[in-house]
């Protein structure tokens, strides 16, 4: 007999019972009209992703060690047992928000539940959760409160896959044998009900949810995404939803790579295969053809905290990655994996603050911009905002910066960081700007170009 799945009215009744409209104060970002619900996100450009859970104690990736175990790795039993010792006594949600602000990040996305099924929030529907660990407090509630006090948009990563739930898979077997779930079992509708009830908790107990960030793995249609999306729209119409639950939703999510051209509708980029971006045309699309997107990326090679992974991307690489993404109209969601004690490691903090220092001087070329009119050049990237074009110079020229492809008449050019005006000449479709021999910024120097 199939398990009963509550309909829309029951979810709305639950929302009312849990005071879903009693949101935290602040959050001016959520006040925009419904017809313009993506505008804050388009303007934000840069966010912090946070992968954190009991797995941080073992310096292993979230969930994957039990899904695709490696010889000599952690056993599934030992992985599950990590929840019994998880006690991040140095966790300070305000420190997370302050670090994001110092990095120039304009929103945060937190892993409320990864594929392992462990909940970092106090769900009524499982005991495999943070409030049953030695720590005993609702980490998501604490972060939501801190974000509310700072007007920081907070999104919730939620994994539809759940290795811990017996309705998702036969848990008498190892996760490596059935980690994709078993929708053919009669228990599957019960799991869909569980998932929808947990999403209702996240959408009714923790204030405005800027984003629901799904991570659905393969065959995402099995999660009844149409119904889930409808439920989210009913509970919080302003919440943005990514494209990892089998429906198109609001934006797509290339992972660990940056598309080589501006994403357009009809080209699916979600996933970890950078070759798909070869399908894109290296031209500037019409605004109506543009596809909203976000690259998520790690600072080293691991999403979760890993004391053995010291392969950190340089400050320059990360700043240039942000520029690359913005130049094609996207958002950059940069990940941190907090330590077991709740602190973020110094190597991450250093790099994030370096990005923030660069944005302090050059943020006008990133925030509130869209893709620029000049694409495909190896030496520079452009963004645009109104009548302003921002040329991000990767390879600083010795005397003259030459840019082809700006059709509008140029009125002025200046270094963005210090406002110094630059002489220029525009003729025959080319803009030539006189520059000093030395690059003003070793990471990326920006020239602000005002057009008529």
C-alpha atoms as one frame of an Amber mdcrd trajectory, in Angstrom:
protein
   0.000   0.000   0.000   1.438   3.394  -0.963   2.203   5.898   1.756   0.020
   8.993   1.862   1.595  12.159   0.444   0.079  15.381   1.798  -1.377  17.780
  -0.703  -0.952  21.518  -1.009  -3.614  22.365   1.568  -2.004  20.185   4.203
   1.359  21.837   3.637  -0.241  25.254   3.925  -1.986  24.166   7.118   1.378
  23.028   8.504   2.894  26.332   7.443   0.221  28.242   9.310   0.622  26.027
  12.375   4.349  26.750  12.469   3.915  30.491  11.873   5.488  30.506   8.451
   4.741  34.205   8.078   6.510  35.115  11.335   9.752  35.832   9.520  12.801
  37.396  11.057  13.055  41.186  10.866  15.073  42.874   8.154  15.725  41.174
   4.837  15.048  44.129   2.591  16.276  41.940  -0.286  13.024  39.965  -0.070
  10.778  42.990  -0.507  10.977  43.208  -4.297   7.855  42.603  -6.423   7.250
  38.996  -7.425   7.771  39.864 -11.077  11.324  40.929 -10.252  12.203  38.208
  -7.766  15.605  37.432  -9.305  16.888  41.026  -9.319  18.674  40.846  -5.945
  20.403  37.669  -7.064  21.456  39.104 -10.426  22.970  42.082  -8.623  24.685
  40.091  -5.846  27.115  38.166  -8.081  29.195  36.634  -5.268  28.103  34.232
  -2.532  29.469  31.888   0.115  28.710  28.150  -0.051  29.130  26.241   3.223
  29.552  22.445   3.316  29.578  21.310   6.926  28.558  18.317   8.977  29.937
  15.491  11.145  32.077  14.340   8.201  34.421  17.286   8.869  35.825  15.339
  11.831  37.261  12.670   9.523  38.629  15.031   6.824  36.507  13.245   4.241
  34.149  14.562   1.595  30.481  14.900   2.435  28.580  11.648   1.757  30.660
  10.333  -1.119  32.922   8.054   1.002  29.897   5.841   1.709  28.493   6.127
  -1.802  31.699   5.440  -3.679  34.070   4.041  -1.041  37.790   3.872  -1.691
  40.162   1.191  -0.374  41.427   2.204   3.032  38.754   4.874   3.392  36.182
   5.311   6.124  33.563   2.566   6.548  29.876   3.358   6.373  29.424   2.407
  10.035  32.257   4.697  11.120  30.914   7.499   8.941  27.444   7.285  10.479
  28.969   7.143  13.972  30.626  10.553  13.447  27.324  12.182  14.417  27.759
  10.866  17.966  30.929  12.903  18.504  30.154  16.066  16.513  30.468  19.016
  18.889  31.530  22.274  17.161  31.891  24.312  20.347  33.639  27.220  18.567
  30.864  27.750  16.031  29.935  31.426  15.829  27.356  32.186  13.140  28.174
  35.888  13.294  31.787  35.045  12.404  30.534  33.260   9.277  28.476  36.299
   8.260  31.294  38.722   9.071  33.732  36.712   6.962  31.312  36.677   4.042
  30.884  40.436   4.344  34.646  41.013   4.472  34.974  38.916   1.306  32.366
  41.015  -0.471  29.928  38.102  -0.633  26.296  39.144  -0.872  24.502  35.901
   0.010  25.133  32.542   1.674  24.015  28.969   0.958  24.286  26.458   3.807
  24.082  22.648   3.651  21.070  21.834   5.807  21.190  18.170   4.740  23.666
  16.428   2.467  23.249  13.035   0.748  24.132  11.218   3.985  20.826  12.389
   5.471  22.263  14.140   8.540  20.288  17.305   9.297  22.019  20.422  10.549
  18.582  21.683  11.622  16.125  20.432  14.230  13.787  18.416  12.027  10.812
  16.738  13.666  11.066  13.790  11.275  14.445  12.249  12.108  16.813  11.673
  15.017  19.831  11.817  12.704  20.330  15.518  13.299  22.457  18.139  15.011
  20.196  18.518  18.042  20.775  14.835  18.877  24.555  15.254  18.670  26.720
  16.347  21.632  26.388  19.935  20.363  22.627  19.832  20.798  21.757  23.190
  19.191  20.094  24.037  15.882  22.956  25.339  13.736  20.671  26.457  10.902
  18.500  28.460  13.313  21.578  30.176  14.720  22.868  31.078  11.269  19.427
  32.262  10.129  19.224  34.562  13.130  22.697  36.001  12.459  21.876  36.517
   8.777  18.590  38.194   9.687  20.363  40.636  11.971  22.823  41.512   9.179
  20.315  41.480   6.313  22.351  38.738   4.617  20.267  36.608   2.227  20.502
  32.967   3.313  19.818  29.997   1.075  19.361  26.380   2.080  21.148  23.544
   0.315  18.917  20.493   0.662  19.783  17.078  -0.751  16.873  15.067  -2.163
  19.033  11.904  -1.935  19.160  10.581   1.641  21.299   7.517   2.402  19.932
   7.322   5.950  16.222   7.104   5.209  14.792   3.555   4.812  12.165   4.760
   2.332  14.820   6.232   0.026  16.714   2.945  -0.201  16.950  -0.437   1.472
  19.257   0.525   4.346  20.024  -3.123   5.170  22.398  -2.852   2.205  25.477
  -0.665   1.997  24.921   2.720   0.424  27.410   1.898  -2.322  24.887  -0.623
  -3.703  21.816   1.615  -3.944  22.865   5.227  -3.274  20.801   6.569  -6.177
  17.610   5.593  -4.398  14.995   2.974  -5.226  11.833   4.663  -6.526  10.460
   1.309  -7.638   9.945   0.230  -4.009   6.490   0.757  -2.448   8.159   2.854
   0.284   9.191   5.575  -2.184   6.067   7.780  -1.769   6.814   7.818   1.952
  10.219   9.243   1.210   8.751  11.962  -1.021   6.443  12.876   1.851   9.423
  13.030   4.235  11.373  15.259   1.874   8.461  17.633   1.363   7.791  17.864
   5.101  11.423  18.743   5.783  11.380  21.401   3.083   8.250  22.787   4.695
  10.147  23.023   7.979  12.971  24.943   6.318  10.510  27.274   4.622   8.367
  27.959   7.692  10.734  28.075  10.671  13.846  29.971   9.634  12.689  33.202
   8.069  12.862  34.139   4.390  14.729  31.542   2.351  16.629  33.328  -0.403
  17.347  30.066  -2.222  16.571  26.374  -2.088  19.669  24.747  -3.556  18.911
  21.154  -4.546  21.584  18.595  -5.380  19.601  15.834  -6.976  22.240  13.608
  -8.609  20.978  11.498 -11.536  17.389  10.865 -12.677  16.164  13.904 -10.779
  12.640  13.507 -12.127  12.030  10.841  -9.484  11.663  13.547  -6.804   8.421
  14.945  -8.256  10.063  18.314  -8.780   6.982  19.960 -10.305   5.050  19.410
  -7.103   7.985  20.416  -4.915   8.466  23.642  -6.856   4.767  24.400  -6.564
   4.981  23.854  -2.802   7.955  26.204  -2.481   6.145  28.864  -4.497   3.118
  28.536  -2.205   5.126  28.843   1.001   7.661  31.460  -0.086   7.034  32.941
  -3.539  10.273  34.972  -3.490  12.528  31.946  -2.940  14.766  31.102  -5.877
  15.284  27.462  -6.817  18.125  25.924  -8.795  17.736  23.273 -11.455  18.736
  20.066  -9.672  15.379  18.504  -8.924  14.283  17.607 -12.431  12.670  20.940
 -13.287  14.144  24.009 -14.944  13.333  26.441 -12.094  15.259  29.737 -11.847
  18.904  29.117 -12.694  21.426  26.436 -13.542  24.547  25.366 -11.764  27.768
  24.338 -13.508  30.019  22.804 -10.856  33.771  23.399 -10.540  34.012  24.987
 -13.980  33.180  28.274 -15.664  31.344  28.176 -19.025  33.524  29.334 -21.892
  30.804  31.621 -23.262  27.612  33.325 -22.110  24.963  30.716 -21.192  21.750
  30.851 -23.176  18.429  29.096 -22.897  18.340  25.598 -24.303  21.926  24.644
 -23.393  22.017  22.617 -20.165  25.175  23.280 -18.148  24.335  21.704 -14.802
  26.912  19.195 -13.625  30.658  18.754 -13.626  31.431  18.341 -17.337  33.000
  21.529 -18.752  32.761  20.160 -22.300  29.070  21.038 -22.411  29.916  24.728
 -22.566  31.466  24.110 -25.993  27.869  24.116 -27.284  27.631  27.816 -26.464
  28.238  30.507 -29.058  30.953  33.016 -28.238  28.658  35.933 -29.077  26.641
  38.389 -27.013  23.054  37.083 -26.763  19.866  39.069 -26.605  18.742  39.663
 -23.003  15.694  37.456 -23.531  17.926  34.554 -24.581  20.231  34.754 -21.564
  20.039  31.897 -19.032  20.587  32.806 -15.373  23.436  30.707 -13.945  25.848
  30.225 -11.073  29.202  28.438 -10.877  29.899  26.747  -7.549  33.564  26.113
  -6.790  35.905  25.063  -3.989  38.971  26.951  -2.718  40.977  23.722  -2.622
  39.797  20.407  -4.101  37.348  19.359  -1.381  33.867  20.598  -0.530  34.129
  19.545   3.109  36.939  20.354   5.532  39.986  18.237   4.752  43.142  18.760
   6.793  45.122  16.898   4.114  44.089  19.037   1.150  46.537  21.938   0.854
  46.054  22.533  -2.867  44.596  26.009  -2.439  43.747  28.214  -5.380  45.694
  31.457  -5.317  44.101  34.816  -4.570  44.654  35.813  -8.186  42.984  32.663
  -9.501  39.918  33.228  -7.337  39.624  36.916  -8.201  39.959  36.135 -11.881
  37.386  33.372 -11.547  34.931  35.885 -10.107  35.651  38.223 -13.021  35.272
  35.392 -15.554  31.880  34.481 -14.130  30.611  38.066 -13.943  31.799  38.780
 -17.494  29.368  36.107 -18.707  26.493  37.300 -16.551  26.745  34.629 -13.859
  27.105  34.354 -10.090  30.096  32.878  -8.267  29.303  30.668  -5.259  32.620
  30.000  -3.515  32.723  27.216  -0.955  34.205  26.934   2.520  34.256  23.784
   4.645  34.365  24.722   8.346  36.586  22.750  10.701  35.114  20.244  13.185
  35.222  22.875  15.939  33.159  25.322  13.864  35.904  27.700  12.777  36.896
  28.429   9.188  40.530  27.663   8.508  43.006  30.554   8.084  43.907  29.674
   4.491  40.281  30.184   3.437  39.915  33.373   5.454  43.055  34.875   3.932
  41.881  34.272   0.379  38.359  35.463   1.023  39.585  38.709   2.564  41.934
  39.262  -0.376  38.948  39.019  -2.732  37.122  41.474  -0.478  40.040  43.917
  -0.639  39.960  43.774  -4.430  36.183  44.288  -4.467  36.491  47.293  -2.157
  38.308  49.072  -4.986  36.702  47.383  -7.977  33.272  46.248  -6.827  31.437
  48.595  -9.201  32.695  46.407 -12.043  31.051  43.297 -10.522  27.958  44.120
  -8.452  24.838  44.919 -10.433  26.506  44.213 -13.767  25.737  41.869 -16.593
  27.836  40.364 -19.364  29.899  42.860 -21.334  29.826  43.659 -25.064  33.313
  42.291 -25.732  33.682  38.528 -25.419  36.256  35.925 -26.357  39.455  37.950
 -25.977  42.236  36.150 -24.081  43.654  39.273 -22.440  40.573  40.926 -20.954
  36.977  40.458 -19.803  34.142  42.981 -19.838  31.065  43.589 -17.738  28.404
  46.236 -18.268  26.075  48.355 -16.167  23.906  50.932 -17.864  26.137  53.109
 -20.028  29.280  51.899 -18.270  31.588  49.176 -19.553  34.267  47.715 -17.310
  37.356  46.243 -18.935  39.140  43.779 -16.643  42.706  43.512 -17.892  44.371
  40.156 -17.263  47.492  40.826 -19.334  48.434  44.447 -18.820  49.855  46.039
 -22.012  53.099  48.019 -22.032  51.685  51.293 -23.370  48.299  50.980 -25.076
  45.239  48.928 -24.226  43.395  48.204 -27.462  39.794  46.983 -27.360  37.739
  46.075 -30.417  33.992  45.590 -30.282  32.720  48.644 -28.383  30.257  50.181
 -30.827  28.940  52.963 -28.584  30.709  56.298 -28.526  33.114  56.494 -25.585
  32.988  59.610 -23.423  35.660  58.810 -20.834  38.006  56.175 -19.486  39.546
  55.912 -16.037  41.188  53.463 -13.686  38.389  52.210 -11.489  40.507  51.663
  -8.365  41.742  55.251  -8.033  39.646  57.242 -10.508  42.664  58.373 -12.548
  41.484  59.560 -15.994  43.079  57.963 -19.032  43.532  59.393 -22.510  41.954
  57.417 -25.325  41.257  57.400 -29.044  38.289  55.708 -30.715  38.249  55.058
 -34.447  37.377  52.321 -36.950  35.720  50.120 -34.354  38.698  50.159 -32.003
  39.265  51.870 -28.662  42.885  52.650 -27.777  43.597  53.680 -24.194  46.969
  55.000 -23.062  48.162  53.226 -19.916  51.237  53.183 -17.680  53.830  50.428
 -18.181  53.083  48.898 -14.791  49.812  47.119 -14.016  47.988  48.969 -11.217
  46.784  45.682  -9.707  48.720  42.380  -9.848  45.480  40.379  -9.863  43.159
  42.232 -12.246  43.255  45.912 -13.189  39.953  47.512 -14.202  39.315  50.383
 -16.619  35.892  52.019 -16.341  34.616  53.198 -19.748  31.674  55.569 -19.941
  29.723  55.527 -23.187  27.169  57.834 -24.745
